[in-house]
């Protein structure tokens, strides 16, 4: 069974946020932080939700009548490109209206605190890059990027601006969002990098993930099988929590800054 911190109460008996308490960094985690040569962090939708990004299925409003799993497919785009492009434009507009949270910024600091640091994300919202992370491995793509279906020309950011109608490339092909749709394979180079990082790290943090979406959900298990100390950070236990070494049931914006401060205290060199 993984270690799960117990609630803390004050002298008056009132409940206290246990994750603001330094004792929640266990001796085992302190040791892993102090000794780690390669830290890998995998982030999922829970990290983005703390910034106000709706989860994939919480569209609401005028999109409530649509099933996101029926919009995020190549078949849907081929059938009604204007509808799918409009939906992604709506999502992109919401994402541009939110800001990175303390969890994102903590991971920017982590880049300088370990001999090797690998950041892998399932999120497509670009918030890690906006926070300042310099090397982000995006398993599911990036909503701020688009590409032509025919010639594969890349369109970053506002080169393919939000609109109600699908756009066309100079070659005449339709421009699609640069995300991984249902039924599509993950980018091979990113998946290979992530699997190799999981095999070679000695400390792995799985943050804000459900543990349900594969192959990303396999990464902490790969790390554990290869001897890494694996910690889950999630307000609620994930589907694979019982296979972790330790679980911190807290938001990433609380737990990650705490881990970074502990790292600074324990490690005198980058």
N, C-alpha and C positions, 0 to 999 in steps of 0.2 A: 504494500500500500504506500502511496506517496505521502509525504508530510504535508498536512493541510493546517495552517495556523488556526488557533482557537480565538474566539472573540475575546476582547479585553473590556473590562468594566472599570469605571472610575471609582474613587472612594465613596461617592454618593450612590453608586449602583447604576449610574447611567451608562448606556452603551457608548463606547469610544471607538472611533474608526481604527480598527486594529492595524491597518496598513500605513498609518502615520507613525506607528511605534517602531523604533529601531530594532526591537527584539524579533520582529517579523523576518528579518534577514537571518536565517538560521546559521549555525556554525558550519554546517555542510555547504551551504551556498557561499558563505564567506570564503571557505577554503577553495571552492571551485573558482570563484572570482579571482582570488589571489594567485592561483596557479595557472589559470587559463592562458594558453598561447593562441587559441583561435576561438573567438566567439561568433556563433551564428545566431541570427534573430530571424524568425519567421513571423510576419504579421498578417492578420486577417481582418475581416470586416468590423470586428469589435473596436479596433483602434480607430478606424474612420468614423464609426458611430459616435465616438466621444467628441468628435469635431462637429457633429451634426449632419454627417452624410447619411441619408436614408439607406437602410439595408436594401438589398436587391429587390426584395418582394414588397417593400413598403412604399410603392409608388403613390397611391392615393390620387385624389383629385380627378382630373380628366382621364388619367391612365388607369383608374381603378377597374375599368371593365376589361382590361387586357391582362393576360398572363405573361409576366416577364419571360418565362421560359419559352413562350411561343414567339416572342419578339427577338430574342437574342439568338437567332439562328440564321445561317446562310439561306435557308429555304424561305424564311420570312422576308429577308431582304430582297431576294429575287422576286418574290410575289408582290411585295408592296414596299419598294425602297423609300418612298416619301414618308410612310408611317414610321418605319424603323429609324430613319435618320432624324425625324422630328422627336422621337422618344429619346434618342441619345443626346440630341441638342438640349432637351429639357433637363436631362440628368447632368450634362456638362454645366449648364447654367447654375444649377443648385450647388454643384461641387465648387465652382468658382466663387460662390458666395460664402464659403466657410474657410476657416483658417486651421493650420496645423495646431495640434494640442501639445501639452507638455511631454507626452509620450514620444511624439515625433522628434521634438527638440532634444530629448534625452538620447535618442539614437544617433543624432548628429554628433553629440559629444563622445559617444562610445567609439566612434571611428578612430579617435586619437588615444584611446586608453588601453588598447590591446594590440599585441604584435600583429595580429591579423583579425579583421572584422568583416563579416559577410552579412549583408542585409537582403533578405528575400521577402517579397510580398505577394500576396494574392490580390491585393487591392489595385484598382485601375485609376484611382483618383488623383495621382500625381502629388499627393500631400507630402510624401517623404522628400521628394525633390524640392518642393516649395519650402520645406523646413530647412533645407541646406544639405541633406545627405548627398554625397558626391558619387556614390556607386550603388545604385539600386537595381536589383535583379527582379524584374516584373514577370511573374509566371503567367498572368492573365492579360498582359498588355497594358495599354495606357489610353484612357479616354481622350486625352489631349492630342493624340496622334490619329491620323487617318492614312489610308493608302488606297490606290486604285486597284480595283478588282482585276483589271486586264493587264496593265503594264507594271503594277506593283510600285509605282512612284509613291514616295512618302510625302505626306502633308502634315507637318508639325503645327500644333496650335491653331492660330487664326488663319492659316492658309486654307483651312477647311472650316469656316466659321459656323456657329450654330445657325440653323435655319429650319423652316418647316418643310422644305423640299430637298431631296437628295441632290448632291452636286455631282458634276461630271468632270473628269480629268481632261487635259488637253488632247489625249488620245481618243476621247469619246467614251471611255469606260466609266462606270459608276465608282464613286469614292465611298469607301466603307469605313466604319470606325475601327481603330487599331486595337481592338480587344479580341479576346478569345471567346468565340461563341460556343454554345452547346453543340456537341458533336465534332468539334475541332480539336486537334492536338495542341498541346502546349508548345511554345517555341522550343525547339530541340536544344539550342545552345543554352538557354536559361535553365531548362530542366536538368541537363547534364551538369551544369555548374552547381545547382542546388543539391543534387544528389551527392556530388563529390564533396561539397562543403559539409554536408551532414555526416559523411563517412569520416572526414578528417578533423572535425572540430573536437574540442574537449569540453566546451560549455555551449548548450543550445537552449535558447529561450523561444517558446512557442507562445505568441502573444495575440489575444483576441481572435483566436481561430476556433471553429466549431469541432474540428477533428472529423468532419464528415466528407469533405471535398478532396478526392484523390485525383492526382498523385501527391498533392501538397501535404495531405494529412499523413502520408507515410514518412515524411522527412524527419520529424522528431523520433519516430520509431527506428529509423535507420541510424540516427545519431546514438540512440540508447543502445542499440545492438552492437555498436562499434565502440562502446566504452565512454561516451560523453555523459556528463551530468546534465540532465534534461529537466527544465523547469517550465511549467505552464503558468501563464499569467492570464487570468480570465475571471470576470465576476462570477460566472457559473462554470462548474466543471464541464469539460468537453467530453466528447464521446470516447476519447482515448486517455482521459486524465489518469485512470488507474495504472497506466503503463509508464507514467512519468516518475521521476525521482522525487519531485516536489511540486506542489501546486500553491500558487498565491492567488487567492480569490479576491482580486482587486482590479480596478480599471488600470489600463496601461499608464494613464497620466498620473497615477499615484505611485504605482510599483516601479516603473522604469526610472523616474528621477531618484527614488530611494536607492535603487541598485547602482546608479551612476555615482551618487554621493558615497556609497560604500566602496565602490571601486576606486575612487579618488583617494579615499583614506587608506586603502590597503595597498595600492600600487603607486610606488614613487617614481616609476619610469613608464613611458608610453610603450 
